[in-house]
């Protein structure tokens, strides 16, 4: 690994051990085995490094799990895939509890920083575009606009249900069956 990758790994390690608020640039550099100046050189600031490290870690862990669950729903109806995905998400949240907690802590920091909001904003579009591509691959009968709408819905649901799951770990605010029932009621089925 290079210094940049070492810093991302070091930041994730320190954040998982201490939380975002207590993660210092010095601690991150030490965990990465690089100089303190390397943070500025590769990321410009500790805050930018933290945002990227958490976005990458959660995006990969939760995003990959969602991608696998979406692919598992291929061949069935989009609604059956929806149910399957959201019934499985509490296990994904449980497997990523500490990272989700650190991410929630980081969101407060991001909201208070125009630079961090802009950095994360650039990544959000890619997140739901990836979900949309996976939905379209699993359900090729959907057109691009439908797949994009579903990708955005999945992203929003993952964020909201993830926060609610953190508030009451082990309990889902709504599972796939309950949400499908709501969708059926909305469309009049």
Backbone bond lengths (Angstrom), bond angles and torsions (degrees), N, CA, C in turn:
res aa  C-N    CA-C-N  psi(-1)  N-CA   C-N-CA  omega(-1)  CA-C   N-CA-C  phi
1 X - - - 1.454 - - 1.520 109.93 -
2 X 1.325 115.29 151.87 1.451 121.09 174.70 1.517 110.31 -92.46
3 X 1.319 115.88 176.47 1.467 120.25 -179.01 1.525 112.78 -57.37
4 X 1.341 116.46 -39.86 1.469 120.02 -178.88 1.530 110.40 -60.96
5 X 1.318 116.64 -49.63 1.463 121.23 179.74 1.524 111.37 -65.62
6 X 1.329 116.52 -37.41 1.467 120.53 176.96 1.532 110.53 -62.71
7 X 1.328 116.63 -39.57 1.467 120.18 178.84 1.528 111.26 -66.56
8 X 1.316 117.57 -41.47 1.468 119.94 177.37 1.528 110.35 -61.52
9 X 1.327 116.82 -44.72 1.471 120.43 178.99 1.526 110.56 -66.01
10 X 1.330 117.36 -42.07 1.463 121.10 178.56 1.512 111.59 -62.98
11 X 1.333 116.67 -41.28 1.470 120.36 178.87 1.523 110.18 -63.23
12 X 1.335 117.57 -45.50 1.468 119.33 179.43 1.525 110.99 -60.92
13 X 1.328 116.75 -41.72 1.470 120.84 -179.64 1.531 111.12 -62.08
14 X 1.321 116.85 -49.51 1.467 121.40 -178.08 1.535 110.07 -64.93
15 X 1.316 117.18 -43.08 1.465 121.11 -179.35 1.520 110.76 -62.84
16 X 1.326 117.65 -42.91 1.473 120.41 -179.84 1.530 111.22 -66.32
17 X 1.326 116.44 -32.60 1.466 120.21 -179.87 1.529 112.54 -79.11
18 X 1.349 117.18 -38.59 1.460 120.17 -169.84 1.522 115.09 -119.56
19 X 1.317 117.00 -16.17 1.461 120.24 -174.04 1.512 110.74 92.40
20 X 1.308 116.07 163.48 1.468 121.35 -176.74 1.522 111.11 -65.31
21 X 1.316 117.64 -45.48 1.467 121.26 -174.70 1.526 112.44 -62.63
22 X 1.320 117.54 -32.35 1.459 120.60 -176.80 1.524 113.91 -97.74
23 X 1.328 117.17 0.70 1.465 120.97 178.98 1.529 108.53 -81.21
24 X 1.322 116.50 114.81 1.466 119.94 179.03 1.523 109.59 -98.10
25 X 1.316 115.17 157.77 1.462 120.48 177.48 1.528 110.09 -60.50
26 X 1.315 116.42 -39.86 1.471 120.76 179.58 1.537 110.94 -62.42
27 X 1.329 116.84 -42.95 1.466 120.68 178.63 1.528 111.43 -63.94
28 X 1.326 116.06 -41.22 1.464 120.50 -179.76 1.527 110.35 -65.10
29 X 1.336 116.66 -45.87 1.461 120.26 179.05 1.528 110.77 -60.98
30 X 1.340 116.56 -41.76 1.467 119.96 178.99 1.525 111.08 -64.08
31 X 1.325 117.34 -43.10 1.469 120.61 179.25 1.522 111.24 -64.48
32 X 1.331 116.82 -30.83 1.457 121.41 -179.70 1.527 112.11 -84.36
33 X 1.341 115.93 -15.77 1.466 119.58 -178.33 1.522 112.68 72.74
34 X 1.326 115.94 31.59 1.467 120.68 179.79 1.524 108.95 -128.99
35 X 1.316 115.29 172.48 1.467 119.35 179.36 1.522 110.13 -76.23
36 X 1.293 115.83 156.78 1.461 122.74 177.05 1.536 110.62 -59.56
37 X 1.308 116.31 -35.34 1.470 120.89 -179.72 1.530 112.21 -64.07
38 X 1.313 117.66 -23.41 1.469 121.05 -179.10 1.527 111.53 -63.35
39 X 1.328 117.18 -29.37 1.475 119.99 177.99 1.520 109.56 -62.88
40 X 1.321 116.66 -48.88 1.465 120.81 178.86 1.518 111.84 -62.92
41 X 1.316 116.68 -41.08 1.457 121.22 -177.73 1.531 111.12 -64.01
42 X 1.329 117.33 -45.86 1.467 120.90 -174.25 1.528 114.20 -88.32
43 X 1.337 117.25 -28.57 1.468 119.29 -173.33 1.522 114.07 -126.44
44 X 1.305 118.26 -15.63 1.455 120.91 -179.00 1.514 113.19 87.86
45 X 1.330 117.13 -34.24 1.463 120.66 179.08 1.529 109.74 -161.54
46 X 1.320 114.42 160.91 1.465 119.93 176.05 1.523 109.76 -63.03
47 X 1.320 117.08 -38.70 1.462 121.23 -177.46 1.525 111.09 -62.03
48 X 1.313 116.26 -42.29 1.467 120.59 178.80 1.532 110.27 -65.29
49 X 1.313 117.03 -40.59 1.461 121.78 176.78 1.524 110.52 -61.41
50 X 1.316 117.33 -46.76 1.466 121.65 -178.99 1.529 110.84 -61.50
51 X 1.328 116.48 -45.72 1.462 120.21 179.73 1.523 110.55 -59.89
52 X 1.317 116.66 -46.53 1.470 119.88 -179.01 1.527 111.66 -66.79
53 X 1.326 116.75 -41.48 1.463 119.85 -178.81 1.522 111.19 -62.38
54 X 1.326 117.21 -44.55 1.464 120.03 -179.27 1.524 111.84 -72.47
55 X 1.306 117.24 -40.61 1.463 120.13 179.41 1.517 110.12 -62.20
56 X 1.308 115.88 -43.28 1.459 120.64 -179.54 1.527 110.96 -66.29
57 X 1.317 116.90 -45.26 1.469 120.22 -177.51 1.515 111.61 -64.65
58 X 1.322 116.87 -49.19 1.465 119.60 -179.21 1.511 111.73 -71.68
59 X 1.329 115.47 -40.10 1.456 118.96 178.90 1.509 111.02 -59.53
60 X 1.304 116.35 -39.39 1.455 120.11 -179.92 1.520 110.83 -72.58
61 X 1.298 118.18 -51.03 1.465 120.83 -175.35 1.526 112.15 -66.04
62 X 1.307 116.83 -54.69 1.463 120.10 -177.58 1.529 110.08 -74.51
63 X 1.329 116.61 -41.66 1.457 120.21 179.13 1.514 112.45 -60.65
64 X 1.333 117.36 -44.45 1.469 119.69 178.78 1.520 111.38 -64.42
65 X 1.325 116.72 -39.72 1.470 119.83 178.33 1.528 110.05 -63.88
66 X 1.327 117.18 -42.81 1.466 120.21 178.14 1.528 110.74 -64.07
67 X 1.329 116.32 -42.15 1.467 120.00 178.84 1.533 110.67 -58.75
68 X 1.330 116.28 -44.14 1.471 120.37 179.08 1.527 111.06 -63.15
69 X 1.323 116.90 -43.10 1.461 120.55 -179.92 1.530 111.74 -67.07
70 X 1.316 117.12 -37.35 1.471 120.42 176.47 1.527 109.24 -64.06
71 X 1.333 116.82 -45.26 1.472 120.98 179.25 1.522 111.25 -62.47
72 X 1.320 117.01 -36.35 1.465 120.66 178.01 1.528 111.88 -63.13
73 X 1.329 117.23 -23.91 1.463 121.79 179.96 1.523 113.65 -86.53
74 X 1.340 116.89 0.97 1.464 120.55 179.90 1.525 109.82 -61.74
75 X 1.309 115.02 143.96 1.461 120.14 179.15 1.513 113.32 93.71
76 X 1.319 116.75 -21.12 1.460 121.05 176.42 1.515 109.20 -99.25
77 X 1.295 115.37 -176.73 1.463 119.32 177.92 1.528 109.63 -73.78
78 X 1.331 116.93 156.39 1.470 118.45 175.20 1.528 112.27 -57.43
79 X 1.334 118.10 -34.91 1.462 120.11 179.18 1.531 111.06 -68.28
80 X 1.320 117.51 -39.36 1.473 120.34 176.43 1.530 110.32 -63.62
81 X 1.346 116.90 -38.93 1.460 120.79 176.75 1.520 111.50 -65.51
82 X 1.325 116.34 -38.73 1.460 122.68 176.69 1.526 109.93 -59.15
83 X 1.327 116.28 -48.74 1.465 121.10 -179.08 1.522 110.44 -61.17
84 X 1.317 116.15 -46.27 1.469 121.25 -178.89 1.534 110.72 -59.79
85 X 1.326 115.90 -47.22 1.467 120.84 -178.89 1.518 111.37 -58.93
86 X 1.334 116.83 -52.63 1.464 119.65 -172.54 1.511 112.94 -76.73
87 X 1.321 118.81 -19.95 1.465 119.80 171.15 1.526 110.72 -73.02
88 X 1.331 117.59 -26.06 1.463 121.61 -178.16 1.535 113.51 -91.22
89 X 1.318 118.53 -16.34 1.463 120.37 -173.82 1.526 115.32 -64.00
90 X 1.338 121.08 -32.53 1.473 117.11 176.45 1.534 113.22 -57.11
91 X 1.320 117.96 -34.95 1.469 120.30 177.28 1.531 110.41 -68.07
92 X 1.324 117.11 -36.35 1.470 121.14 176.97 1.529 109.21 -65.69
93 X 1.330 116.63 -43.80 1.465 119.86 177.76 1.535 110.45 -60.94
94 X 1.312 116.87 -43.21 1.471 120.53 -179.63 1.521 111.28 -62.09
95 X 1.315 117.07 -39.44 1.462 121.10 -179.36 1.531 112.11 -69.83
96 X 1.316 117.05 -17.44 1.469 121.77 -176.52 1.525 112.27 -121.85
97 X 1.317 117.14 25.86 1.461 122.80 -174.13 1.524 113.20 -53.08
98 X 1.316 117.48 -53.62 1.469 120.38 -175.24 1.524 111.48 -65.80
99 X 1.319 117.01 -39.84 1.466 120.04 178.84 1.526 110.50 -66.55
100 X 1.323 117.02 -38.56 1.464 120.13 178.16 1.524 110.48 -66.05
101 X 1.305 116.94 -39.93 1.462 121.02 178.32 1.529 110.52 -62.60
102 X 1.325 116.61 -44.67 1.461 120.01 177.99 1.523 110.52 -64.25
103 X 1.322 116.57 -37.83 1.456 120.24 178.73 1.523 111.26 -64.81
104 X 1.313 116.87 -41.09 1.461 120.51 177.59 1.525 110.52 -61.75
105 X 1.317 116.72 -42.56 1.461 121.38 176.61 1.535 109.87 -61.56
106 X 1.319 116.19 -38.44 1.456 121.42 -179.33 1.531 112.09 -69.96
107 X 1.314 117.71 -30.90 1.459 121.06 -179.38 1.528 110.91 -59.26
108 X 1.311 117.08 -40.45 1.468 120.46 178.47 1.524 109.66 -60.33
109 X 1.307 117.00 -43.65 1.468 121.02 178.24 1.523 110.50 -63.44
110 X 1.331 116.97 -42.02 1.468 121.18 -179.09 1.520 111.19 -63.83
111 X 1.319 116.93 -43.85 1.464 120.97 -178.14 1.523 111.25 -60.47
112 X 1.299 116.73 -29.26 1.470 120.86 -177.83 1.524 113.44 -88.14
113 X 1.327 117.45 0.42 1.459 120.49 -176.46 1.528 110.07 -128.19
114 X 1.324 116.35 118.62 1.464 120.50 177.87 1.525 111.00 -59.59
115 X 1.335 116.82 -41.13 1.464 120.82 -179.04 1.538 110.55 -64.17
116 X 1.320 116.88 -45.74 1.465 120.00 -179.36 1.528 111.14 -66.37
117 X 1.329 116.87 -37.47 1.476 120.49 177.74 1.519 110.23 -62.86
118 X 1.319 116.03 -42.76 1.465 120.00 179.20 1.526 110.62 -64.37
119 X 1.326 116.81 -41.79 1.463 121.18 179.32 1.521 110.21 -61.90
120 X 1.311 117.68 -47.30 1.461 121.17 -178.68 1.528 110.25 -70.17
121 X 1.319 116.68 -36.84 1.461 120.22 179.08 1.517 112.07 -57.77
122 X 1.324 116.35 -36.25 1.464 120.53 177.46 1.521 111.20 -64.00
123 X 1.322 118.12 -29.14 1.465 122.07 -176.53 1.524 112.51 -87.01
124 X 1.321 118.10 -23.57 1.462 120.59 -175.51 1.522 112.63 -63.79
125 X 1.317 116.50 -44.66 1.458 120.07 -179.96 1.516 111.95 -58.49
126 X 1.314 116.29 -39.92 1.464 120.21 178.40 1.522 111.17 -65.93
127 X 1.328 117.40 -34.33 1.470 120.74 -179.00 1.525 111.22 -64.09
128 X 1.339 117.48 -49.50 1.460 116.90 -178.26 1.517 111.70 -77.59
129 X 1.331 118.71 -23.75 1.466 120.50 174.29 1.528 110.21 -65.73
130 X 1.343 116.90 -40.23 1.470 120.31 176.44 1.523 110.86 -63.22
131 X 1.327 116.60 -43.97 1.460 119.71 177.45 1.530 110.48 -61.09
132 X 1.321 116.95 -43.35 1.467 120.89 -179.94 1.527 110.91 -61.54
133 X 1.327 117.05 -42.10 1.472 120.22 179.01 1.524 110.92 -62.37
134 X 1.326 116.65 -39.62 1.462 119.76 179.45 1.528 111.59 -70.56
135 X 1.320 116.99 -37.13 1.467 120.76 176.46 1.530 109.27 -63.00
136 X 1.316 116.56 -44.39 1.471 120.70 -178.73 1.519 110.80 -65.86
137 X 1.328 117.48 -37.46 1.475 120.42 177.90 1.526 110.41 -65.77
138 X 1.334 117.13 -38.76 1.466 121.28 -179.46 1.522 111.87 -75.45
139 X 1.320 116.38 -28.79 1.475 121.55 -176.24 1.531 108.90 -132.88
140 X 1.330 117.45 75.12 1.468 120.73 -173.98 1.531 114.77 -64.19
141 X 1.323 118.13 -12.34 1.465 120.07 176.85 1.532 112.10 -73.59
142 X 1.321 116.99 -16.66 1.466 120.51 177.59 1.520 108.77 -75.15
143 X 1.331 116.48 143.75 1.467 118.12 173.76 1.538 108.57 -84.87
144 X 1.316 115.91 172.96 1.473 120.77 -175.23 1.525 111.85 -59.95
145 X 1.326 117.62 -40.67 1.471 120.36 -179.09 1.527 110.91 -66.19
146 X 1.321 117.54 -40.40 1.466 120.41 178.09 1.527 110.67 -65.01
147 X 1.321 116.39 -44.81 1.471 120.00 179.49 1.525 110.85 -62.90
148 X 1.336 117.33 -39.28 1.460 119.68 178.08 1.524 111.01 -65.51
149 X 1.320 116.94 -41.96 1.470 120.21 178.86 1.522 110.53 -62.13
150 X 1.320 117.05 -41.78 1.466 120.60 178.94 1.525 110.09 -67.63
151 X 1.333 117.90 -41.59 1.466 121.15 177.34 1.519 111.67 -58.59
152 X 1.323 116.64 -43.22 1.472 120.38 177.69 1.533 110.85 -65.56
153 X 1.330 116.78 -42.56 1.464 120.55 178.28 1.529 110.24 -60.61
154 X 1.329 117.01 -45.68 1.464 120.51 178.92 1.522 111.10 -59.36
155 X 1.333 116.92 -41.95 1.456 120.69 179.96 1.523 110.50 -62.80
156 X 1.332 116.66 -47.71 1.465 121.37 -179.86 1.528 110.86 -62.12
157 X 1.322 116.59 -43.56 1.465 119.71 179.03 1.525 111.45 -63.97
158 X 1.326 117.10 -40.36 1.469 119.85 179.12 1.524 110.61 -61.73
159 X 1.334 116.55 -41.56 1.469 119.78 179.55 1.525 111.01 -64.96
160 X 1.329 115.74 -51.60 1.460 120.08 -176.89 1.517 113.19 -66.36
161 X 1.315 116.40 -47.74 1.460 118.82 -179.42 1.524 111.48 -68.21
162 X 1.334 116.24 -31.71 1.464 119.38 176.49 1.522 111.85 -62.73
163 X 1.318 116.38 -44.26 1.478 120.46 178.64 1.525 109.56 -64.71
164 X 1.320 117.34 -44.74 1.469 120.02 179.48 1.528 111.12 -64.00
165 X 1.322 117.17 -37.01 1.469 120.54 177.72 1.535 109.63 -64.66
166 X 1.332 117.77 -38.90 1.463 120.18 177.71 1.523 111.50 -63.72
167 X 1.320 116.97 -35.48 1.465 120.30 178.98 1.518 112.18 -67.57
168 X 1.329 116.11 -31.31 1.462 120.89 -179.75 1.530 108.54 -140.60
169 X 1.344 116.25 73.13 1.466 120.38 -174.46 1.535 112.20 -53.23
170 X 1.307 112.97 139.55 1.457 119.05 178.59 1.513 113.46 91.74
171 X 1.321 117.02 -11.87 1.463 119.71 179.35 1.515 109.09 -119.24
172 X 1.309 115.42 134.45 1.461 119.96 176.35 1.524 107.88 -93.65
173 X 1.316 116.02 137.06 1.469 120.05 177.13 1.523 109.48 -63.11
174 X 1.308 116.12 -34.60 1.467 122.82 176.62 1.520 106.45 -158.13
175 X 1.326 116.48 140.24 1.457 118.77 177.27 1.524 109.34 -99.70
176 X 1.312 115.86 179.85 1.455 120.91 -177.54 1.513 113.18 -60.40
177 X 1.327 116.89 -39.33 1.463 120.16 179.76 1.529 111.00 -64.96
178 X 1.322 116.70 -42.95 1.464 120.29 179.74 1.530 111.49 -66.25
179 X 1.326 116.21 -41.92 1.461 118.70 179.51 1.528 111.24 -68.59
180 X 1.333 117.69 -35.77 1.468 120.11 176.72 1.519 110.22 -64.88
181 X 1.312 116.85 -38.10 1.469 120.07 176.90 1.531 110.08 -61.71
182 X 1.321 116.52 -40.54 1.465 120.18 177.25 1.536 110.81 -64.26
183 X 1.324 117.26 -42.89 1.466 121.10 178.66 1.528 110.39 -61.73
184 X 1.330 115.98 -44.56 1.472 119.51 178.41 1.524 110.99 -60.30
185 X 1.321 117.56 -40.54 1.468 121.34 179.25 1.515 110.95 -65.83
186 X 1.315 116.53 -39.75 1.464 120.74 -178.96 1.531 110.75 -64.87
187 X 1.331 116.17 -43.13 1.472 118.95 -177.73 1.529 112.38 -86.38
188 X 1.339 117.33 -2.05 1.443 121.29 175.22 1.514 115.08 81.03
189 X 1.321 118.00 28.36 1.469 120.59 177.39 1.507 111.28 -90.30
